[in-house]
Amino acid sequence: MIFATWQNAGIRAFDISDPYRPRETGALVPAGPTEMTDRRAGRPRIIQSADVFVDATGIIYATDYNAGLAIIEYGG
């Protein structure tokens, strides 16, 4: 498994057991932020998924430039 962020397309999970045919097995596209962590004026309220870390138990920690930190449990 590999997990990736796609800026405003959220967090994606891929099964790469066949490296020639990776298969998307999960995705989370969060709603736009209700409160912005980026306080600069004029910033649009859109998601900006940036970094992803998966711990040994399978919990996903994903940062978002505009919305902060999301903690996700993958059920794939």
N, C-alpha and C positions, 0 to 999 in steps of 0.2 A: 504494500500500500504506500501511496505517496499522497501528501496533502499539499495544496497550493492555494494561494490567494490570487484573485483576478481583479484587483481594485474595485470597481463598482459592479462587478459580476460575482462578488462574494468569495466564499471558501468552497473548494472542490476537492473531492476524494477520488483517487484513481487506483484501480487494481492493475499493477504492472507485472503480474506473474508471467504474462507473455509480453516481453518487452517490445515485440513487433506489433502488438495490437492492444495498447492500453485501453482500459474500459472505465468510463466514469461510473462510480458506484454511489455517489452522493454529492449533494450540493446544498449550500445554504446561502441564500441571498437575503441578508437582513433588510428590514424596513429602514427607511431613512431615519437618521438620528432625531430624537425629540429635543435633545440638548447637545450643543456642540462643545467639544473639548478645544477646538481651534477657535479662539475668540476674535480673530481678525474680522474686521467689518466686511460685509458683502460676500462671505463664503457661502456657497450653496449647501443646503441640507441634503447631501447625498452620502452614500456609504463610500468609504475608501479603504477597503480591506488591504492591510499592508504586510503583516508578518504572521506566521503560523508556527506553533510548536505543539507537538503531540507527546505527552508523557508516557511512561511505561505502562500505565493502566488504560491508555486509549483516550484520555481526556484531551480535548483540543483547546488551546489558548490562541486566540486570534486578536491581533490589534487592528484598530481602525483609526485613521488619522482624524476623523471627525467625531467618532462615537466612543472612543476608548477601547476597553477590553471586553471581549466576549469569551465565555467559557462554554464549550459545547461537548456533548457526549455523542460519539459516532456510534450508530446502531447498525452498521452495514454488515 
